[in-house]
Amino acid sequence: MTDAQAEQILAQQAYRQLQDGAAGTWDADASNFLKQAHGMLPADGSSGPGYMFQATAAQKADANMYANQLPQTVDFYIKNGLKIPTAQQAADATKRGNDIRDTVAQATLATVALAAGTTLPPILSLCLSNPVVCNQLAIAGGEIAAGDALGLAGLAIGGVAAGKMGLKSVQSAEQANAKMIKDGMDAAWAKGTPVINAELMPGTKVQMVLSEAQYQKYVDSNFTTPPLGGWATFDSVASQATAKQDLALLNKFKPDTKYVMELEVVKPITANIGYVGKLSEPTGQLLQGGRTQAAFDWSGITNRSEYLKPIGKPILLPVSK
């Protein structure tokens, strides 16, 4: 694109970040580019010092904050297609942002762990327990996810900064399953539940079940090449029987479920996250599912070990518990 086109895109996104009611939809690429500007601006009139392209909630709600300077800046506004919102547009946008924040705060306080022993990040626990709120955060609440809605501290949910929580989108299990079936795979998600697409951040821990063959291959590599598959769970795995049933591990994927390996995310990795659906073996045996699972997006990644690191050696699971 030309310099003029780039300036227009960045100017419009900057205005969205500073002004409630600004036109257009959130541009994540432009927002990420603007984050590279770390300069601190001096106090200006009633405005205290602050970082570039960030504003407090009160400043964002005031469409006339710099109206007296418009004669000096009108050419910039016209050239880049910036339209000052009406007082009503600004007020409506401010109310919408406040409603989202209030809903999220209430849902966060009400969120509890999904299952005993879960290591699911709190923000994803919130999303699975309240997908409507999660979808608002991921899509409608773009300005909140940018971390500027509550000032420099950003919006914190369960100790995870909203600007770093990695949420991308939420879909229904039916939508996700339809795509899997279209791609020639088994429907993996529990009906009637949400499936979150998110970026798992470093420090997130998951459990991955290994078959005897996978474990032996790992041993033969002197524990240097872990067998990193496409699926993992955030829940504790108590036994071979529960691994088989709760994670719906079909024989064609795992002929046995003898070991479990704990892994830590060391580099951000995108995954679909949700609940395991019911699956049946060709023999008719029903596997109930119901636990949490993450389906990693390994497309374009050649070295999975750059993203997941084993924590200790695999553990032999009891047959039943």
Contacts in CASP RR format, 6 or more apart in sequence:
PFRMAT RR
TARGET T0000
AUTHOR 0000-0000-0000
METHOD contacts of the structure
MODEL  1
MTDAQAEQILAQQAYRQLQDGAAGTWDADASNFLKQAHGMLPADGSSGPG
YMFQATAAQKADANMYANQLPQTVDFYIKNGLKIPTAQQAADATKRGNDI
RDTVAQATLATVALAAGTTLPPILSLCLSNPVVCNQLAIAGGEIAAGDAL
GLAGLAIGGVAAGKMGLKSVQSAEQANAKMIKDGMDAAWAKGTPVINAEL
MPGTKVQMVLSEAQYQKYVDSNFTTPPLGGWATFDSVASQATAKQDLALL
NKFKPDTKYVMELEVVKPITANIGYVGKLSEPTGQLLQGGRTQAAFDWSG
ITNRSEYLKPIGKPILLPVSK
1 9 0 8 1.000
4 79 0 8 1.000
7 80 0 8 1.000
8 79 0 8 1.000
8 80 0 8 1.000
8 81 0 8 1.000
9 27 0 8 1.000
9 30 0 8 1.000
10 30 0 8 1.000
10 33 0 8 1.000
10 34 0 8 1.000
11 76 0 8 1.000
11 80 0 8 1.000
11 81 0 8 1.000
11 82 0 8 1.000
12 22 0 8 1.000
12 23 0 8 1.000
12 24 0 8 1.000
12 27 0 8 1.000
12 30 0 8 1.000
12 80 0 8 1.000
12 81 0 8 1.000
12 82 0 8 1.000
13 26 0 8 1.000
13 27 0 8 1.000
13 30 0 8 1.000
13 31 0 8 1.000
13 34 0 8 1.000
14 30 0 8 1.000
14 34 0 8 1.000
14 53 0 8 1.000
15 22 0 8 1.000
15 82 0 8 1.000
16 22 0 8 1.000
16 24 0 8 1.000
16 26 0 8 1.000
16 27 0 8 1.000
16 143 0 8 1.000
17 31 0 8 1.000
17 34 0 8 1.000
17 53 0 8 1.000
17 54 0 8 1.000
17 55 0 8 1.000
17 143 0 8 1.000
17 146 0 8 1.000
17 148 0 8 1.000
18 53 0 8 1.000
18 54 0 8 1.000
18 55 0 8 1.000
18 59 0 8 1.000
18 60 0 8 1.000
19 55 0 8 1.000
19 60 0 8 1.000
19 63 0 8 1.000
19 84 0 8 1.000
19 85 0 8 1.000
19 90 0 8 1.000
20 60 0 8 1.000
20 61 0 8 1.000
20 63 0 8 1.000
20 85 0 8 1.000
20 90 0 8 1.000
20 91 0 8 1.000
20 93 0 8 1.000
20 94 0 8 1.000
20 97 0 8 1.000
21 63 0 8 1.000
21 85 0 8 1.000
21 89 0 8 1.000
21 90 0 8 1.000
21 92 0 8 1.000
21 93 0 8 1.000
22 82 0 8 1.000
22 83 0 8 1.000
22 85 0 8 1.000
22 93 0 8 1.000
23 83 0 8 1.000
23 85 0 8 1.000
26 141 0 8 1.000
26 142 0 8 1.000
26 143 0 8 1.000
26 146 0 8 1.000
31 146 0 8 1.000
34 52 0 8 1.000
34 53 0 8 1.000
35 53 0 8 1.000
37 52 0 8 1.000
37 53 0 8 1.000
38 51 0 8 1.000
38 52 0 8 1.000
39 51 0 8 1.000
39 52 0 8 1.000
40 49 0 8 1.000
40 50 0 8 1.000
40 51 0 8 1.000
40 52 0 8 1.000
41 49 0 8 1.000
41 50 0 8 1.000
41 51 0 8 1.000
41 52 0 8 1.000
42 49 0 8 1.000
43 49 0 8 1.000
46 65 0 8 1.000
47 59 0 8 1.000
47 65 0 8 1.000
50 152 0 8 1.000
51 152 0 8 1.000
53 148 0 8 1.000
54 148 0 8 1.000
54 151 0 8 1.000
54 152 0 8 1.000
55 148 0 8 1.000
55 151 0 8 1.000
56 151 0 8 1.000
57 94 0 8 1.000
57 98 0 8 1.000
57 149 0 8 1.000
57 150 0 8 1.000
57 151 0 8 1.000
59 65 0 8 1.000
60 94 0 8 1.000
61 90 0 8 1.000
61 91 0 8 1.000
61 94 0 8 1.000
62 90 0 8 1.000
63 84 0 8 1.000
63 85 0 8 1.000
63 86 0 8 1.000
63 87 0 8 1.000
63 89 0 8 1.000
63 90 0 8 1.000
64 87 0 8 1.000
66 73 0 8 1.000
70 77 0 8 1.000
76 82 0 8 1.000
77 83 0 8 1.000
77 84 0 8 1.000
85 93 0 8 1.000
96 140 0 8 1.000
97 141 0 8 1.000
97 143 0 8 1.000
97 144 0 8 1.000
97 149 0 8 1.000
100 136 0 8 1.000
100 137 0 8 1.000
100 140 0 8 1.000
100 141 0 8 1.000
100 144 0 8 1.000
101 144 0 8 1.000
101 149 0 8 1.000
101 150 0 8 1.000
101 155 0 8 1.000
103 133 0 8 1.000
103 136 0 8 1.000
104 126 0 8 1.000
104 133 0 8 1.000
104 136 0 8 1.000
104 137 0 8 1.000
104 144 0 8 1.000
104 155 0 8 1.000
104 157 0 8 1.000
107 126 0 8 1.000
107 129 0 8 1.000
107 130 0 8 1.000
107 133 0 8 1.000
108 122 0 8 1.000
108 126 0 8 1.000
108 157 0 8 1.000
108 158 0 8 1.000
110 129 0 8 1.000
111 122 0 8 1.000
111 125 0 8 1.000
111 126 0 8 1.000
111 129 0 8 1.000
111 130 0 8 1.000
111 158 0 8 1.000
112 125 0 8 1.000
112 129 0 8 1.000
113 120 0 8 1.000
113 125 0 8 1.000
114 120 0 8 1.000
114 125 0 8 1.000
114 128 0 8 1.000
114 129 0 8 1.000
114 234 0 8 1.000
114 235 0 8 1.000
114 292 0 8 1.000
115 235 0 8 1.000
115 236 0 8 1.000
115 291 0 8 1.000
115 292 0 8 1.000
116 235 0 8 1.000
116 236 0 8 1.000
117 235 0 8 1.000
117 236 0 8 1.000
118 125 0 8 1.000
118 234 0 8 1.000
118 235 0 8 1.000
118 236 0 8 1.000
118 292 0 8 1.000
119 204 0 8 1.000
119 205 0 8 1.000
119 206 0 8 1.000
119 207 0 8 1.000
119 234 0 8 1.000
119 235 0 8 1.000
120 128 0 8 1.000
120 234 0 8 1.000
120 273 0 8 1.000
120 292 0 8 1.000
121 160 0 8 1.000
121 165 0 8 1.000
121 200 0 8 1.000
121 201 0 8 1.000
121 204 0 8 1.000
122 157 0 8 1.000
122 158 0 8 1.000
122 159 0 8 1.000
122 160 0 8 1.000
123 157 0 8 1.000
123 158 0 8 1.000
123 160 0 8 1.000
123 162 0 8 1.000
123 165 0 8 1.000
123 167 0 8 1.000
124 196 0 8 1.000
124 198 0 8 1.000
124 234 0 8 1.000
124 273 0 8 1.000
126 133 0 8 1.000
126 134 0 8 1.000
126 157 0 8 1.000
126 158 0 8 1.000
127 133 0 8 1.000
127 134 0 8 1.000
127 137 0 8 1.000
127 138 0 8 1.000
127 167 0 8 1.000
127 170 0 8 1.000
127 194 0 8 1.000
127 196 0 8 1.000
127 198 0 8 1.000
127 273 0 8 1.000
128 134 0 8 1.000
128 193 0 8 1.000
128 194 0 8 1.000
128 196 0 8 1.000
128 273 0 8 1.000
128 274 0 8 1.000
128 275 0 8 1.000
128 292 0 8 1.000
131 170 0 8 1.000
131 194 0 8 1.000
131 196 0 8 1.000
134 167 0 8 1.000
134 170 0 8 1.000
134 194 0 8 1.000
134 196 0 8 1.000
135 169 0 8 1.000
135 170 0 8 1.000
137 144 0 8 1.000
137 145 0 8 1.000
137 162 0 8 1.000
137 165 0 8 1.000
137 167 0 8 1.000
138 145 0 8 1.000
138 167 0 8 1.000
138 168 0 8 1.000
138 169 0 8 1.000
138 170 0 8 1.000
138 196 0 8 1.000
139 169 0 8 1.000
139 170 0 8 1.000
143 149 0 8 1.000
144 155 0 8 1.000
144 162 0 8 1.000
145 155 0 8 1.000
145 162 0 8 1.000
145 163 0 8 1.000
145 165 0 8 1.000
145 167 0 8 1.000
146 163 0 8 1.000
147 154 0 8 1.000
147 155 0 8 1.000
147 161 0 8 1.000
147 162 0 8 1.000
147 163 0 8 1.000
148 154 0 8 1.000
149 155 0 8 1.000
154 161 0 8 1.000
154 162 0 8 1.000
154 163 0 8 1.000
155 161 0 8 1.000
155 162 0 8 1.000
155 163 0 8 1.000
156 162 0 8 1.000
157 165 0 8 1.000
160 201 0 8 1.000
164 201 0 8 1.000
165 198 0 8 1.000
165 201 0 8 1.000
166 198 0 8 1.000
166 199 0 8 1.000
166 201 0 8 1.000
166 268 0 8 1.000
167 196 0 8 1.000
167 198 0 8 1.000
167 199 0 8 1.000
168 197 0 8 1.000
168 198 0 8 1.000
168 199 0 8 1.000
168 270 0 8 1.000
169 196 0 8 1.000
169 197 0 8 1.000
170 194 0 8 1.000
170 195 0 8 1.000
170 196 0 8 1.000
170 197 0 8 1.000
171 194 0 8 1.000
171 195 0 8 1.000
171 197 0 8 1.000
172 192 0 8 1.000
172 193 0 8 1.000
172 194 0 8 1.000
172 195 0 8 1.000
173 189 0 8 1.000
173 190 0 8 1.000
173 191 0 8 1.000
173 192 0 8 1.000
173 193 0 8 1.000
173 194 0 8 1.000
173 195 0 8 1.000
173 274 0 8 1.000
173 275 0 8 1.000
173 277 0 8 1.000
174 191 0 8 1.000
174 192 0 8 1.000
175 195 0 8 1.000
176 188 0 8 1.000
176 189 0 8 1.000
176 195 0 8 1.000
176 272 0 8 1.000
177 187 0 8 1.000
177 188 0 8 1.000
177 189 0 8 1.000
177 191 0 8 1.000
180 186 0 8 1.000
180 187 0 8 1.000
180 188 0 8 1.000
180 189 0 8 1.000
181 187 0 8 1.000
186 250 0 8 1.000
186 279 0 8 1.000
187 277 0 8 1.000
187 279 0 8 1.000
188 231 0 8 1.000
188 248 0 8 1.000
188 276 0 8 1.000
188 277 0 8 1.000
188 279 0 8 1.000
188 293 0 8 1.000
188 295 0 8 1.000
189 195 0 8 1.000
189 274 0 8 1.000
189 275 0 8 1.000
189 276 0 8 1.000
189 277 0 8 1.000
190 274 0 8 1.000
190 275 0 8 1.000
190 276 0 8 1.000
190 277 0 8 1.000
190 278 0 8 1.000
190 289 0 8 1.000
190 290 0 8 1.000
191 277 0 8 1.000
193 274 0 8 1.000
193 275 0 8 1.000
194 274 0 8 1.000
195 272 0 8 1.000
195 273 0 8 1.000
195 274 0 8 1.000
196 272 0 8 1.000
196 273 0 8 1.000
196 274 0 8 1.000
197 270 0 8 1.000
197 271 0 8 1.000
197 272 0 8 1.000
197 273 0 8 1.000
198 270 0 8 1.000
198 271 0 8 1.000
198 273 0 8 1.000
199 268 0 8 1.000
199 269 0 8 1.000
199 270 0 8 1.000
199 271 0 8 1.000
200 265 0 8 1.000
200 268 0 8 1.000
200 269 0 8 1.000
200 270 0 8 1.000
200 271 0 8 1.000
200 273 0 8 1.000
200 294 0 8 1.000
201 265 0 8 1.000
201 268 0 8 1.000
202 264 0 8 1.000
202 265 0 8 1.000
202 266 0 8 1.000
202 267 0 8 1.000
202 268 0 8 1.000
203 264 0 8 1.000
203 265 0 8 1.000
203 266 0 8 1.000
204 264 0 8 1.000
204 265 0 8 1.000
205 234 0 8 1.000
205 262 0 8 1.000
205 263 0 8 1.000
205 264 0 8 1.000
205 265 0 8 1.000
205 311 0 8 1.000
206 232 0 8 1.000
206 233 0 8 1.000
206 234 0 8 1.000
206 262 0 8 1.000
206 263 0 8 1.000
206 265 0 8 1.000
206 294 0 8 1.000
206 308 0 8 1.000
207 232 0 8 1.000
207 233 0 8 1.000
207 234 0 8 1.000
207 235 0 8 1.000
207 236 0 8 1.000
207 237 0 8 1.000
207 260 0 8 1.000
207 261 0 8 1.000
207 262 0 8 1.000
207 263 0 8 1.000
208 228 0 8 1.000
208 229 0 8 1.000
208 231 0 8 1.000
208 232 0 8 1.000
208 233 0 8 1.000
208 260 0 8 1.000
208 261 0 8 1.000
208 262 0 8 1.000
208 263 0 8 1.000
209 233 0 8 1.000
209 237 0 8 1.000
209 243 0 8 1.000
209 247 0 8 1.000
209 249 0 8 1.000
209 254 0 8 1.000
209 257 0 8 1.000
209 259 0 8 1.000
209 260 0 8 1.000
209 261 0 8 1.000
210 218 0 8 1.000
210 227 0 8 1.000
210 258 0 8 1.000
210 259 0 8 1.000
210 260 0 8 1.000
210 261 0 8 1.000
210 314 0 8 1.000
211 254 0 8 1.000
211 255 0 8 1.000
211 256 0 8 1.000
211 257 0 8 1.000
211 258 0 8 1.000
211 259 0 8 1.000
212 256 0 8 1.000
212 258 0 8 1.000
212 259 0 8 1.000
213 255 0 8 1.000
214 227 0 8 1.000
214 259 0 8 1.000
215 227 0 8 1.000
215 258 0 8 1.000
215 259 0 8 1.000
215 314 0 8 1.000
217 225 0 8 1.000
217 227 0 8 1.000
218 225 0 8 1.000
218 226 0 8 1.000
218 227 0 8 1.000
218 314 0 8 1.000
223 310 0 8 1.000
223 313 0 8 1.000
225 305 0 8 1.000
226 261 0 8 1.000
226 263 0 8 1.000
226 305 0 8 1.000
226 308 0 8 1.000
226 310 0 8 1.000
228 263 0 8 1.000
228 304 0 8 1.000
228 305 0 8 1.000
228 308 0 8 1.000
229 296 0 8 1.000
229 304 0 8 1.000
230 295 0 8 1.000
230 296 0 8 1.000
230 298 0 8 1.000
231 247 0 8 1.000
231 293 0 8 1.000
231 294 0 8 1.000
231 295 0 8 1.000
231 296 0 8 1.000
232 263 0 8 1.000
232 293 0 8 1.000
232 294 0 8 1.000
232 296 0 8 1.000
233 247 0 8 1.000
233 276 0 8 1.000
233 291 0 8 1.000
233 292 0 8 1.000
233 293 0 8 1.000
233 294 0 8 1.000
234 292 0 8 1.000
234 293 0 8 1.000
234 294 0 8 1.000
235 246 0 8 1.000
235 291 0 8 1.000
235 292 0 8 1.000
237 243 0 8 1.000
237 246 0 8 1.000
237 247 0 8 1.000
237 260 0 8 1.000
237 317 0 8 1.000
238 317 0 8 1.000
238 318 0 8 1.000
238 321 0 8 1.000
239 317 0 8 1.000
239 318 0 8 1.000
239 319 0 8 1.000
239 320 0 8 1.000
239 321 0 8 1.000
240 256 0 8 1.000
240 257 0 8 1.000
240 258 0 8 1.000
240 317 0 8 1.000
240 318 0 8 1.000
240 319 0 8 1.000
240 320 0 8 1.000
241 319 0 8 1.000
241 320 0 8 1.000
241 321 0 8 1.000
242 320 0 8 1.000
242 321 0 8 1.000
243 249 0 8 1.000
243 257 0 8 1.000
243 260 0 8 1.000
243 317 0 8 1.000
244 254 0 8 1.000
244 257 0 8 1.000
244 287 0 8 1.000
245 287 0 8 1.000
245 288 0 8 1.000
245 289 0 8 1.000
246 276 0 8 1.000
246 288 0 8 1.000
246 289 0 8 1.000
246 290 0 8 1.000
246 291 0 8 1.000
247 257 0 8 1.000
247 276 0 8 1.000
247 289 0 8 1.000
247 291 0 8 1.000
247 293 0 8 1.000
248 276 0 8 1.000
248 277 0 8 1.000
248 278 0 8 1.000
248 279 0 8 1.000
248 287 0 8 1.000
248 288 0 8 1.000
248 289 0 8 1.000
248 290 0 8 1.000
249 257 0 8 1.000
249 287 0 8 1.000
250 279 0 8 1.000
250 281 0 8 1.000
250 287 0 8 1.000
251 281 0 8 1.000
257 317 0 8 1.000
258 316 0 8 1.000
258 317 0 8 1.000
259 314 0 8 1.000
259 315 0 8 1.000
259 316 0 8 1.000
259 317 0 8 1.000
260 314 0 8 1.000
260 315 0 8 1.000
260 317 0 8 1.000
261 310 0 8 1.000
261 312 0 8 1.000
261 313 0 8 1.000
261 314 0 8 1.000
261 315 0 8 1.000
262 310 0 8 1.000
262 311 0 8 1.000
262 312 0 8 1.000
263 308 0 8 1.000
263 309 0 8 1.000
263 310 0 8 1.000
263 311 0 8 1.000
264 308 0 8 1.000
264 309 0 8 1.000
264 311 0 8 1.000
265 307 0 8 1.000
265 308 0 8 1.000
266 306 0 8 1.000
266 307 0 8 1.000
266 308 0 8 1.000
266 309 0 8 1.000
267 306 0 8 1.000
267 307 0 8 1.000
268 307 0 8 1.000
269 296 0 8 1.000
269 297 0 8 1.000
269 301 0 8 1.000
269 307 0 8 1.000
269 308 0 8 1.000
270 296 0 8 1.000
270 297 0 8 1.000
271 294 0 8 1.000
271 295 0 8 1.000
271 296 0 8 1.000
271 297 0 8 1.000
272 294 0 8 1.000
272 295 0 8 1.000
272 297 0 8 1.000
273 292 0 8 1.000
273 293 0 8 1.000
273 294 0 8 1.000
273 295 0 8 1.000
274 292 0 8 1.000
274 293 0 8 1.000
274 294 0 8 1.000
275 289 0 8 1.000
275 290 0 8 1.000
275 291 0 8 1.000
275 292 0 8 1.000
275 293 0 8 1.000
276 289 0 8 1.000
276 290 0 8 1.000
276 291 0 8 1.000
276 292 0 8 1.000
276 293 0 8 1.000
277 289 0 8 1.000
277 290 0 8 1.000
278 286 0 8 1.000
278 287 0 8 1.000
278 288 0 8 1.000
278 289 0 8 1.000
279 286 0 8 1.000
279 287 0 8 1.000
279 289 0 8 1.000
280 286 0 8 1.000
280 287 0 8 1.000
281 287 0 8 1.000
296 307 0 8 1.000
298 304 0 8 1.000
301 307 0 8 1.000
END
